[in-house]
């Protein structure tokens, strides 16, 4: 399943960790380069830096082929 998670804080990271271990195709969108670096180094996910409400960023993440979109923002 293709899943986009907007937000790479504690909740977003935990979701990405669990979902990627279940062989899902997970993409994380966040504005924080440090959070994305951590996810990129430790998880099998695609990380995109940007605003998760931007249509351009969402299409870059593959929103048109996504099964689930999760907003895990504060």
C-alpha positions in Angstrom: 0.0 0.0 0.0 1.3 3.5 -0.8 1.0 5.8 2.2 2.0 9.5 2.7 2.5 10.8 6.2 2.5 14.6 6.6 4.5 15.4 9.7 7.7 13.7 11.0 7.4 14.4 14.7 7.0 11.6 17.3 3.6 10.4 16.0 4.6 10.6 12.3 7.9 8.9 12.8 6.3 6.1 14.9 3.7 5.5 12.2 6.3 5.6 9.4 8.4 3.1 11.4 5.5 0.6 11.9 4.0 1.0 8.4 7.4 0.6 6.6 8.1 -2.6 8.6 4.8 -4.0 7.2 6.1 -3.6 3.6 4.2 -0.5 2.8 5.6 2.2 0.5 5.8 5.1 2.9 6.6 8.7 2.1 7.1 11.4 4.8 6.6 15.1 4.2 8.0 17.6 6.7 9.7 21.0 6.7 12.3 20.0 9.3 15.5 18.8 7.6 16.9 17.3 10.8 13.7 15.2 11.4 13.8 14.0 7.8 17.5 13.1 8.0 16.8 10.9 11.0 13.9 9.2 9.2 16.0 8.7 6.1 18.9 7.2 8.0 16.8 4.8 10.1 13.7 3.9 8.1 12.9 2.5 4.7 10.9 5.5 3.6 11.1 8.3 1.0 11.5 11.7 2.7 10.4 15.0 1.0 11.1 18.4 2.5 8.3 20.8 2.1 4.8 21.9 3.2 2.4 19.0 3.3 -0.5 21.2 2.2 1.3 22.3 -1.0 -0.2 20.7 -4.1 3.2 20.7 -5.7 4.8 18.8 -2.8 1.8 16.4 -2.6 2.1 15.6 -6.3 5.9 15.2 -5.9 5.1 12.6 -3.2 2.8 10.8 -5.5 -0.6 11.8 -4.1 -2.3 10.7 -7.3 -1.2 7.1 -6.6 -1.6 7.1 -2.9 -3.9 4.7 -1.0 -3.7 6.5 2.4 -2.9 10.0 3.5 -2.1 10.6 7.2 -1.8 14.1 8.7 0.3 13.8 11.8 0.9 17.4 12.5 0.7 19.5 15.7 
